[in-house]
C-alpha cells in the first residue's frame, strides 16, 4: 500500500466524536525576525516536533489587509450560485470554486462548506472579473503576503534540517510555471434553523493537510477548529483541543509533505472543524488558509533519505485524488 493510501486508511478511523482535552498551542513572536532568527527557529522546531501546531504573533501581515481579504471573501461567496459555477474547480487542478464536493475519508460524507482556490498558474478564466471589482488585485497581494511569511517559517525549518537556508523558497518559487501553493477561501454553511441531527455532522471532517505548511486566518467569534496530535491519536480514543481564533494570530500547522521531507521529525497533526453547539454562534463561518505546497518539479527527499524521492506534483496529486470524491 502506498504512503498516501496508508494515510487515507488511517483517516477512516477518525470519524467519531472523541473526547476533549486542554493543550497549549505555542505562540511564536516573529518580530525582529533577522536578528532573532536562530531563537525563532528553535521555538518553531520545538512546536513542530511536539504538537505540529503553533500560532504566529507580530507576523508582519497588517490586520487591515486581513480584514480587507475577509470582506472580499464574504462578498465572493455572496455571488449568485450560477456566477460561481462559471469558475469551477476541475479535479486535480486545485483552482476554482466547489460546493460540498470534498469527502473526507474520516467521515465518508461531504464537508459542509464551499471553497474557492487560488493557485496562480491555473487561474485562467477563474477570476470573478466584473462580478466582483477589485477582488483579483486584493487577493493577489494577500496571496503574496502569506507566501512571504510562509517562506520565513520554512527557512527556519531548512536551517534545522541542514538544508540551504533558502531551499524551501526555491522549492516554492512563485515565478515558476510549476508553482502550486494555494490560497483557499472557505465558507462554512450557516446552522440557523438546523435540525437536531444536523449538529452530528462535521463542517470539515478529521484530516491532516498534505502540503508543507498551512497558514490559517480565522475570524474571532467563528471558532470550531480542533486538533489532536498523532502521538495522542495513536494511544486510544481521540481527545480534541479547540483552537480559538483571536485578533493578531495566524494559526499554522505542519503538513504531510513537510513531515516526509523531514524524515518524520516534524509532525503533521490531525485536525477538523466541528459543528457549533446549539448555544453558540450559528451563522456562516469564513476562514482563509494559505497552503505552502512545493513546486510541481521539486523533489521531496529528507536529509536522512528515509523515503524514496518523489516529486511534489506526484505526491500532491495522490493526496488530492484520495481526498476528493469522484464526480
SERO-4910 file (N, C-alpha, C, O; in steps of 0.05 Angstrom, whole numbers):
BEGIN
 pado doro    nc1    nc2    nc3   cac1   cac2   cac3    cc1    cc2    cc3    oc1    oc2    oc3
  Unk    A     17    -24      0      0      0      0     18     25      0     37     27     16
  Unk    A     12     44    -18     28     68    -19     25     85      5      5     82     20
  Unk    A     44    104     10     42    121     34     17    137     35      5    139     57
  Unk    A      8    148     12    -16    165     13    -41    148     19    -59    158     33
  Unk    A    -42    123     10    -66    107     16    -65     97     44    -86     93     56
  Unk    A    -41     93     56    -40     86     84    -51    109    101    -65    105    121
  Unk    A    -45    134     92    -55    157    107    -86    158    105    -99    164    125
  Unk    A    -97    153     82   -126    153     79   -139    131     96   -159    136    109
  Unk    A   -126    107     96   -137     86    112   -137     93    142   -155     86    157
  Unk    A   -116    107    150   -114    116    178   -136    137    184   -148    136    205
  Unk    A   -141    155    165   -161    176    170   -189    164    173   -206    175    187
  Unk    A   -194    141    160   -221    129    162   -228    121    190   -252    116    196
  Unk    A   -209    119    207   -214    111    235   -219    135    253   -223    131    277
  Unk    A   -220    159    242   -220    183    259   -247    199    257   -247    223    263
  Unk    A   -268    186    250   -293    200    245   -311    204    269   -331    217    268
  Unk    A   -304    192    292   -321    193    316   -318    220    331   -301    236    325
  Unk    A   -336    223    350   -336    248    366   -312    251    383   -300    273    384
  Unk    A   -303    229    396   -280    231    413   -285    247    438   -307    255    444
  Unk    A   -263    252    453   -265    268    477   -252    295    473   -245    303    451
  Unk    A   -250    310    495   -236    336    494   -214    337    514   -214    323    534
  Unk    A   -195    355    509   -172    357    527   -159    385    522   -156    394    500
  Unk    A   -151    397    544   -137    422    543   -108    417    535    -94    400    546
  Unk    A    -98    432    515    -70    431    508    -61    460    502    -77    477    495
  Unk    A    -36    465    505    -25    491    499    -14    492    471      2    475    463
  Unk    A    -23    511    455    -13    515    428      7    537    429      0    560    435
  Unk    A     33    532    423     53    553    426     48    577    409     39    575    387
  Unk    A     54    601    421     53    626    406     81    636    402     97    638    421
  Unk    A     88    642    377    115    648    370    116    676    358    102    683    339
  Unk    A    132    693    370    135    721    363    155    723    339    178    715    342
  Unk    A    145    734    316    162    735    292    175    763    289    188    768    269
  Unk    A    172    781    309    183    807    306    214    807    306    226    789    317
  Unk    A    226    827    293    255    830    290    267    804    280    286    793    292
  Unk    A    255    793    259    260    766    250    289    760    244    300    740    254
  Unk    A    302    777    229    330    771    221    349    770    245    366    753    247
  Unk    A    345    788    264    362    789    288    357    765    307    375    756    321
  Unk    A    332    756    307    324    735    326    320    708    312    308    689    324
  Unk    A    329    704    288    321    681    272    329    654    285    314    635    285
  Unk    A    353    653    297    362    628    309    343    620    332    336    596    334
  Unk    A    336    639    349    318    632    370    290    626    361    277    608    372
  Unk    A    280    640    340    254    634    329    254    606    317    235    591    320
  Unk    A    276    598    304    278    572    292    276    550    314    264    530    310
  Unk    A    289    555    336    288    536    358    259    533    368    250    510    374
  Unk    A    245    555    371    217    554    380    199    540    360    182    524    368
  Unk    A    202    546    335    186    533    314    192    503    314    173    487    311
  Unk    A    217    495    316    224    467    316    211    452    339    200    430    336
  Unk    A    213    464    363    201    452    387    171    448    383    160    427    389
  Unk    A    157    469    373    128    467    369    121    446    348    102    430    351
  Unk    A    137    445    326    130    427    304    137    398    310    125    380    297
  Unk    A    155    393    328    162    366    335    146    355    358    145    331    363
  Unk    A    133    373    373    118    365    397     88    364    392     74    345    401
  Unk    A     76    383    377     47    384    373     40    388    344     18    381    336
  Unk    A     58    400    328     52    403    299     36    428    293     30    434    269
  Unk    A     27    443    313     12    468    310     26    490    325     40    485    346
  Unk    A     24    514    316     34    538    330     19    562    319      8    561    298
  Unk    A     21    584    334      8    609    326     29    631    325     45    634    343
  Unk    A     28    647    303     47    668    299     35    695    308     12    701    302
  Unk    A     51    710    323     44    738    330     65    757    319     87    748    314
  Unk    A     58    782    316     76    802    304     88    791    278    112    792    273
  Unk    A     71    780    261     79    766    237     83    783    213     94    774    193
  Unk    A     75    808    214     80    827    193     59    831    172     61    849    156
  Unk    A     37    815    173     14    820    154     -5    838    169    -16    831    190
  Unk    A     -9    863    159    -26    882    174    -55    871    177    -66    858    160
  Unk    A    -66    877    200    -94    868    205   -113    880    185   -133    868    178
  Unk    A   -107    905    176   -124    917    156   -125    902    130   -145    900    117
  Unk    A   -102    889    123   -101    873     98   -117    847    102   -130    838     84
  Unk    A   -115    835    125   -130    811    131   -160    817    131   -176    802    119
  Unk    A   -168    839    144   -196    847    145   -207    852    116   -230    844    110
  Unk    A   -191    865    100   -199    871     72   -203    845     57   -223    842     41
  Unk    A   -185    826     61   -188    800     47   -213    785     56   -226    773     40
  Unk    A   -219    786     82   -243    773     92   -268    785     81   -287    771     74
  Unk    A   -268    812     78   -291    825     66   -296    816     38   -319    810     30
  Unk    A   -274    814     22   -277    804     -6   -284    775     -7   -298    766    -25
  Unk    A   -274    759     12   -281    731     14   -311    728     18   -324    712      4
  Unk    A   -322    743     36   -351    742     42   -367    751     17   -387    739     10
  Unk    A   -358    772      4   -372    781    -20   -371    761    -43   -390    758    -58
  Unk    A   -348    747    -45   -347    726    -65   -368    705    -61   -382    698    -80
  Unk    A   -370    695    -37   -389    673    -32   -418    683    -32   -437    667    -34
  Unk    A   -422    709    -31   -449    721    -34   -458    723    -63   -481    729    -69
  Unk    A   -439    718    -82   -446    719   -110   -467    697   -116   -468    677   -103
  Unk    A   -484    702   -137   -503    681   -144   -490    655   -151   -467    654   -162
  Unk    A   -503    633   -145   -492    607   -150   -484    603   -179   -464    590   -184
  Unk    A   -500    613   -197   -493    609   -225   -468    624   -233   -454    616   -252
  Unk    A   -462    646   -220   -437    661   -226   -413    645   -216   -393    642   -230
  Unk    A   -415    635   -191   -393    619   -180   -389    593   -196   -367    584   -200
  Unk    A   -411    582   -206   -409    557   -222   -394    561   -248   -385    542   -260
  Unk    A   -391    586   -257   -375    593   -281   -345    593   -276   -330    597   -294
  Unk    A   -337    587   -251   -309    586   -243   -303    559   -230   -293    559   -208
  Unk    A   -309    537   -243   -309    511   -229   -282    500   -223   -263    504   -239
  Unk    A   -279    486   -201   -255    471   -194   -255    446   -211   -274    429   -208
  Unk    A   -235    442   -227   -232    418   -242   -215    399   -226   -193    407   -216
  Unk    A   -223    375   -222   -209    356   -205   -180    354   -213   -173    350   -236
  Unk    A   -162    356   -193   -134    354   -197   -120    380   -202    -95    381   -203
  Unk    A   -135    402   -205   -122    428   -211   -118    445   -186   -100    462   -185
  Unk    A   -135    442   -165   -135    457   -141   -138    487   -146   -126    504   -133
  Unk    A   -155    494   -166   -161    522   -172   -191    523   -180   -201    506   -194
  Unk    A   -204    544   -170   -232    548   -176   -251    542   -152   -242    538   -130
  Unk    A   -277    543   -158   -298    541   -138   -310    513   -137   -315    501   -157
  Unk    A   -316    504   -113   -331    479   -109   -350    483    -86   -347    499    -68
  Unk    A   -372    466    -86   -392    467    -66   -397    439    -55   -407    421    -69
  Unk    A   -390    435    -30   -395    410    -16   -386    385    -32   -401    366    -35
  Unk    A   -362    387    -43   -353    365    -60   -330    350    -47   -322    329    -58
  Unk    A   -318    360    -25   -296    346    -13   -305    326      8   -317    334     28
  Unk    A   -301    301      3   -309    280     21   -285    269     36   -266    260     24
  Unk    A   -286    272     62   -263    263     79   -265    233     84   -286    222     88
  Unk    A   -241    219     82   -241    191     89   -251    185    117   -261    164    123
  Unk    A   -247    205    136   -255    201    164   -285    199    168   -294    187    187
  Unk    A   -300    212    150   -329    213    153   -345    199    131   -367    189    136
  Unk    A   -334    199    107   -348    188     84   -370    206     74   -386    199     56
  Unk    A   -372    231     85   -392    250     76   -378    276     68   -355    281     76
  Unk    A   -392    292     53   -381    317     44   -379    338     66   -397    340     83
  Unk    A   -356    352     67   -354    375     86   -376    395     80   -384    399     57
  Unk    A   -387    407    101   -409    426     98   -398    454     92   -399    472    110
  Unk    A   -387    458     69   -374    483     62   -372    486     31   -375    466     16
  Unk    A   -367    510     23   -359    516     -5   -332    529     -3   -325    541     17
  Unk    A   -316    527    -25   -290    539    -25   -282    549    -52   -294    542    -73
  Unk    A   -262    567    -52   -252    578    -77   -221    578    -74   -210    590    -56
  Unk    A   -208    563    -92   -179    560    -91   -165    579   -111   -174    581   -134
  Unk    A   -144    592   -102   -128    609   -119   -100    597   -121    -84    598   -103
  Unk    A    -95    584   -144    -68    573   -150    -59    587   -175    -69    581   -197
  Unk    A    -40    605   -173    -35    625   -193    -31    616   -222    -44    627   -240
  Unk    A    -15    595   -228    -12    588   -256    -37    575   -269    -37    571   -293
  Unk    A    -57    569   -253    -80    555   -263   -106    571   -262   -128    560   -262
  Unk    A   -104    598   -261   -127    615   -256   -140    626   -282   -157    643   -279
  Unk    A   -132    617   -305   -144    627   -329   -175    622   -329   -184    600   -325
  Unk    A   -190    644   -333   -219    643   -333   -232    636   -306   -255    629   -305
  Unk    A   -217    638   -284   -227    631   -258   -230    654   -239   -237    650   -216
  Unk    A   -224    679   -248   -228    702   -232   -257    713   -236   -268    710   -257
  Unk    A   -269    726   -215   -296    735   -218   -299    760   -236   -322    766   -244
  Unk    A   -277    774   -242   -278    796   -261   -298    818   -252   -298    826   -229
  Unk    A   -314    827   -271   -333    849   -265   -354    842   -244   -368    859   -234
  Unk    A   -358    816   -239   -377    808   -218   -368    817   -191   -384    819   -172
  Unk    A   -342    822   -188   -331    830   -162   -306    847   -166   -284    837   -164
  Unk    A   -310    873   -173   -287    890   -179   -268    892   -156   -276    893   -133
  Unk    A   -242    893   -162   -221    895   -142   -213    869   -129   -192    869   -116
  Unk    A   -228    848   -133   -223    823   -119   -195    812   -127   -180    804   -110
  Unk    A   -189    811   -153   -164    799   -162   -140    813   -150   -122    800   -140
  Unk    A   -139    839   -151   -116    854   -141   -112    850   -111    -89    846   -102
  Unk    A   -133    850    -96   -131    847    -67   -122    819    -60   -105    815    -43
  Unk    A   -133    799    -74   -125    771    -68    -97    764    -77    -83    748    -64
  Unk    A    -88    776    -99    -60    772   -108    -41    783    -87    -21    770    -81
  Unk    A    -47    807    -76    -30    819    -56    -30    802    -30     -9    798    -17
  Unk    A    -53    792    -23    -56    776      2    -42    749     -2    -29    740     17
  Unk    A    -44    737    -25    -30    712    -31      0    716    -28     13    699    -15
  Unk    A     10    738    -38     39    742    -37     49    748     -8     70    739     -1
  Unk    A     32    762      7     40    767     35     41    741     51     59    738     68
  Unk    A     23    723     47     23    697     60     47    680     51     59    667     67
  Unk    A     52    681     25     76    666     15    101    676     28    117    659     37
  Unk    A    105    702     30    129    713     42    132    704     71    154    697     80
  Unk    A    110    705     86    111    696    114    117    666    116    133    657    133
  Unk    A    104    651     99    109    622     98    138    615     93    149    596    104
  Unk    A    150    631     75    178    625     68    197    632     92    218    619     96
  Unk    A    189    652    108    205    657    132    204    633    151    225    624    161
  Unk    A    180    623    155    178    600    173    193    576    162    208    562    176
  Unk    A    190    571    136    203    548    124    233    551    123    248    531    124
  Unk    A    243    576    122    272    579    122    284    571    149    306    562    151
  Unk    A    268    574    171    276    565    197    278    534    198    297    523    209
  Unk    A    259    521    186    260    492    185    283    482    167    295    461    172
  Unk    A    288    497    146    311    490    129    337    490    145    354    472    142
  Unk    A    341    510    161    365    512    178    366    488    197    388    476    200
  Unk    A    344    481    209    345    459    229    349    432    215    360    413    228
  Unk    A    340    429    190    343    404    176    370    401    161    376    380    150
  Unk    A    386    423    161    411    422    148    410    428    118    429    423    103
  Unk    A    388    439    108    385    447     81    396    476     78    400    489     98
  Unk    A    400    484     53    407    512     48    384    530     59    361    522     57
  Unk    A    391    553     69    371    570     83    348    577     65    325    578     75
  Unk    A    352    581     39    331    589     21    321    565      4    308    569    -16
  Unk    A    327    541     13    319    518     -2    289    516     -7    280    512    -29
  Unk    A    273    521     14    244    519     11    233    542     -6    213    539    -19
  Unk    A    246    565     -4    238    588    -22    242    580    -51    225    586    -68
  Unk    A    264    567    -57    269    558    -85    249    537    -92    240    536   -115
  Unk    A    242    519    -74    223    498    -79    194    508    -81    176    493    -89
  Unk    A    189    533    -72    162    545    -74    164    571    -91    150    590    -84
  Unk    A    179    570   -112    184    594   -128    159    603   -143    149    588   -160
  Unk    A    147    627   -136    122    635   -149    126    644   -178    106    648   -192
  Unk    A    151    648   -187    156    656   -214    157    632   -234    158    636   -258
  Unk    A    156    608   -222    157    584   -239    129    576   -248    110    578   -232
  Unk    A    126    566   -272    100    555   -281     93    530   -265     70    521   -266
  Unk    A    112    519   -250    107    495   -234     96    502   -206     92    484   -190
  Unk    A     93    527   -200     83    537   -174     56    525   -168     38    525   -185
  Unk    A     52    515   -143     26    503   -136     18    509   -107      1    495    -96
  Unk    A     29    530    -95     18    539    -69     -9    551    -74    -15    562    -96
  Unk    A    -27    549    -54    -55    556    -58    -66    573    -35    -62    566    -12
  Unk    A    -79    595    -42    -95    610    -23   -124    600    -26   -135    600    -48
  Unk    A   -136    592     -4   -162    580     -5   -182    597     12   -176    602     35
  Unk    A   -204    604      0   -225    619     14   -246    598     21   -255    582      4
  Unk    A   -255    599     46   -274    579     56   -299    592     68   -297    612     83
  Unk    A   -322    581     61   -348    589     72   -362    564     83   -371    548     68
  Unk    A   -363    562    110   -377    540    122   -406    548    125   -412    571    134
  Unk    A   -424    531    118   -452    538    116   -464    545    143   -457    532    163
  Unk    A   -482    564    144   -495    572    170   -513    550    180   -521    532    166
  Unk    A   -518    551    207   -533    530    220   -559    540    232   -571    526    248
  Unk    A   -567    565    225   -593    574    235   -615    556    224   -614    546    201
  Unk    A   -635    551    241   -658    534    234   -650    505    227   -664    490    214
  Unk    A   -627    497    238   -618    469    233   -633    450    250   -642    456    272
  Unk    A   -637    425    239   -650    404    254   -629    392    274   -605    394    270
  Unk    A   -639    380    296   -620    369    316   -600    350    303   -577    350    312
  Unk    A   -609    334    284   -590    314    272   -568    328    256   -546    316    252
  Unk    A   -573    353    247   -552    367    232   -527    372    248   -505    375    237
  Unk    A   -530    374    274   -507    381    292   -489    357    297   -469    359    310
  Unk    A   -497    333    287   -480    310    290   -460    306    267   -443    288    268
  Unk    A   -462    324    247   -443    322    224   -419    340    231   -415    350    253
  Unk    A   -401    343    210   -377    359    214   -376    381    192   -384    376    169
  Unk    A   -367    404    200   -362    425    180   -339    417    162   -339    421    138
  Unk    A   -318    405    174   -296    393    159   -287    369    175   -278    372    198
  Unk    A   -288    345    163   -281    321    177   -251    319    184   -235    334    173
  Unk    A   -244    302    203   -217    299    212   -198    292    189   -204    275    173
  Unk    A   -175    306    188   -156    302    167   -129    314    174   -127    330    193
  Unk    A   -109    307    160    -84    322    160    -82    337    133    -93    328    113
  Unk    A    -67    359    133    -62    373    108    -39    359     93    -23    345    105
  Unk    A    -39    361     67    -19    347     51      1    366     38     14    359     19
  Unk    A      3    391     49     23    410     39     48    409     57     52    390     72
  Unk    A     65    430     55     87    433     73     78    447     99     84    438    121
  Unk    A     65    470     95     58    487    117     32    502    111     29    512     89
  Unk    A     14    502    130    -11    517    127    -11    541    145     -5    539    169
  Unk    A    -19    565    134    -23    589    150    -53    595    149    -64    599    127
  Unk    A    -66    595    172    -95    598    173   -103    624    186    -95    631    208
  Unk    A   -120    639    172   -133    663    182   -161    656    190   -177    645    174
  Unk    A   -168    662    215   -195    657    225   -207    684    236   -192    702    243
  Unk    A   -233    685    235   -247    708    246   -255    704    275   -266    683    282
  Unk    A   -248    723    293   -257    720    321   -287    716    322   -302    729    308
  Unk    A   -295    698    340   -323    691    343   -333    670    325   -356    661    327
  Unk    A   -316    661    306   -324    639    288   -305    616    291   -289    610    273
  Unk    A   -306    603    314   -288    581    320   -297    555    309   -314    553    291
  Unk    A   -286    533    320   -293    506    312   -269    489    305   -271    464    305
  Unk    A   -246    501    300   -222    486    294   -213    470    318   -212    481    340
  Unk    A   -207    445    314   -197    427    336   -173    411    325   -172    405    302
  Unk    A   -155    405    343   -132    389    336   -129    365    354   -139    365    377
  Unk    A   -115    345    344   -108    321    360    -81    311    350    -80    299    329
  Unk    A    -60    315    366    -33    305    357    -33    276    352    -46    260    365
  Unk    A    -17    268    332    -16    240    323     -7    221    345    -17    198    347
  Unk    A     12    230    361     22    212    383      0    207    403      0    185    415
  Unk    A    -19    226    407    -41    221    424    -63    205    410    -76    188    423
  Unk    A    -66    209    384    -86    195    369    -80    165    368    -98    148    367
  Unk    A    -54    158    369    -46    130    368    -50    115    394    -47     91    395
  Unk    A    -56    130    416    -57    118    442    -84    108    451    -87     97    473
  Unk    A   -105    112    434   -132    104    442   -152    123    431   -150    133    409
  Unk    A   -173    129    447   -194    147    439   -182    175    433   -166    185    449
  Unk    A   -191    187    412   -181    214    405   -191    235    424   -215    235    430
  Unk    A   -174    253    433   -181    275    450   -174    301    436   -151    305    428
  Unk    A   -194    318    432   -192    341    415   -189    367    431   -201    369    453
  Unk    A   -174    385    420   -169    411    433   -179    433    414   -171    435    391
  Unk    A   -196    451    425   -205    474    409   -182    494    406   -167    500    424
  Unk    A   -180    505    381   -160    526    375   -176    551    368   -184    554    345
  Unk    A   -180    568    388   -198    591    384   -184    613    368   -160    618    372
  Unk    A   -199    626    350   -187    649    336   -185    673    355   -201    676    373
  Unk    A   -165    690    349   -161    714    364   -148    735    346   -132    727    328
  Unk    A   -153    760    351   -141    781    334   -110    780    335    -99    775    356
  Unk    A    -97    784    312    -68    785    311    -54    758    309    -30    757    307
  Unk    A    -69    736    310    -57    710    309    -61    697    281    -83    699    269
  Unk    A    -41    683    271    -43    665    249    -37    638    259    -15    633    269
  Unk    A    -56    619    256    -52    592    265    -39    575    243    -48    576    220
  Unk    A    -18    561    249     -2    546    229     -1    516    237     -1    510    261
  Unk    A      1    500    217      6    471    223     23    459    201     24    468    178
  Unk    A     38    439    209     55    424    191     38    405    174     18    394    184
  Unk    A     44    402    148     30    384    130     46    359    125     70    357    131
  Unk    A     33    339    112     45    313    106     70    316     90     90    301     93
  Unk    A     70    335     71     93    339     53    119    346     68    140    335     63
  Unk    A    116    364     88    140    372    103    147    350    123    170    346    129
  Unk    A    127    335    133    133    313    151    151    293    136    171    283    147
  Unk    A    144    287    111    160    268     95    188    280     90    208    266     92
  Unk    A    188    306     83    214    320     77    233    320    101    257    321     97
  Unk    A    221    319    125    238    320    149    244    292    160    254    289    182
  Unk    A    238    271    144    241    244    153    225    239    179    234    225    197
  Unk    A    201    250    179    181    246    201    189    259    227    177    253    248
  Unk    A    207    278    226    214    293    251    193    314    257    186    318    281
  Unk    A    182    327    237    161    347    241    134    334    238    131    317    220
  Unk    A    115    342    254     90    327    257     67    340    242     61    363    247
  Unk    A     55    325    224     31    333    211      7    324    228      3    300    232
  Unk    A     -7    343    239    -26    338    261    -55    336    251    -63    353    234
  Unk    A    -69    317    261    -98    313    255   -114    337    265   -110    346    287
  Unk    A   -132    347    248   -149    369    257   -176    367    242   -178    353    222
  Unk    A   -196    382    251   -222    382    240   -236    408    247   -226    423    263
  Unk    A   -259    413    235   -276    436    243   -303    424    252   -318    413    237
  Unk    A   -308    427    278   -333    416    289   -356    434    283   -353    458    277
  Unk    A   -380    423    285   -404    439    284   -406    457    309   -396    449    330
  Unk    A   -418    480    307   -423    496    331   -443    481    349   -460    466    339
  Unk    A   -441    486    375   -462    476    393   -487    494    391   -484    517    383
  Unk    A   -510    483    396   -535    499    393   -535    526    407   -549    544    398
  Unk    A   -519    528    429   -519    553    444   -497    572    435   -492    593    448
  Unk    A   -482    565    413   -461    581    403   -470    597    378   -492    594    369
  Unk    A   -452    613    367   -457    628    342   -463    608    320   -447    589    316
  Unk    A   -486    611    307   -495    592    287   -494    602    258   -503    589    240
  Unk    A   -483    626    255   -482    638    228   -460    626    211   -447    607    219
  Unk    A   -455    637    187   -434    627    170   -407    631    182   -402    649    198
  Unk    A   -389    613    175   -361    615    185   -343    618    160   -345    604    141
  Unk    A   -325    638    162   -306    643    140   -278    639    150   -272    647    173
  Unk    A   -261    627    135   -233    625    141   -217    625    115   -227    620     94
  Unk    A   -191    631    118   -174    633     94   -147    620    100   -130    632    113
  Unk    A   -143    595     92   -117    582     95   -100    587     70   -110    589     47
  Unk    A    -74    590     74    -54    590     53    -37    565     55    -25    560     76
  Unk    A    -36    549     34    -22    524     34      5    527     19      5    532     -5
  Unk    A     27    525     34     53    525     21     58    497     10     65    479     25
  Unk    A     55    495    -16     58    469    -30     81    472    -50     80    489    -67
  Unk    A    101    455    -47    125    458    -63    118    456    -93     99    443   -101
  Unk    A    134    469   -109    130    469   -138    129    440   -149    141    422   -138
  Unk    A    114    437   -170    110    410   -181    135    394   -186    136    370   -182
  Unk    A    157    408   -194    181    394   -202    201    392   -178    222    381   -182
  Unk    A    194    402   -155    211    399   -131    212    369   -123    191    356   -123
  Unk    A    235    360   -116    238    332   -107    239    330    -77    256    342    -64
  Unk    A    220    316    -65    219    313    -36    237    290    -28    232    267    -34
  Unk    A    258    297    -13    276    277     -2    288    288     23    301    309     23
  Unk    A    285    273     45    294    282     71    324    280     74    337    267     58
  Unk    A    335    293     95    364    293     99    375    265    104    398    259     97
  Unk    A    358    248    117    367    221    122    357    200    101    363    176    104
  Unk    A    343    210     80    334    193     58    317    169     68    320    147     59
  Unk    A    299    175     88    282    155     99    263    143     78    257    120     78
  Unk    A    253    161     60    234    153     39    247    157     12    266    172      8
  Unk    A    236    142     -8    245    146    -36    238    174    -45    218    185    -37
  Unk    A    254    185    -62    248    212    -73    221    211    -89    215    191   -102
  Unk    A    206    233    -87    182    236   -103    178    266   -110    185    283    -93
  Unk    A    168    272   -133    164    300   -140    139    310   -124    121    294   -117
  Unk    A    139    335   -119    116    347   -105     91    344   -121     69    342   -110
  Unk    A     93    345   -147     69    341   -165     57    313   -160     33    311   -155
  Unk    A     74    293   -161     63    266   -158     52    262   -130     31    249   -126
  Unk    A     65    273   -110     56    270    -82     29    284    -79     11    272    -67
  Unk    A     27    308    -88      2    323    -84    -21    311    -99    -44    311    -89
  Unk    A    -16    302   -124    -38    290   -139    -49    265   -126    -73    260   -126
  Unk    A    -31    249   -114    -40    226    -99    -59    234    -76    -80    221    -71
  Unk    A    -51    255    -62    -67    263    -38    -93    276    -47   -114    271    -34
  Unk    A    -93    293    -68   -118    305    -77   -137    283    -87   -161    284    -80
  Unk    A   -127    264   -102   -144    243   -113   -157    227    -90   -180    218    -92
  Unk    A   -142    223    -69   -151    207    -46   -172    222    -30   -188    209    -16
  Unk    A   -172    249    -31   -189    264    -13   -213    277    -26   -228    291    -13
  Unk    A   -216    273    -52   -240    284    -66   -257    261    -77   -246    242    -89
  Unk    A   -282    263    -73   -300    243    -84   -301    244   -114   -297    266   -125
  Unk    A   -305    222   -127   -309    221   -156   -334    236   -163   -355    234   -151
  Unk    A   -331    253   -185   -354    268   -194   -371    250   -212   -392    259   -223
***
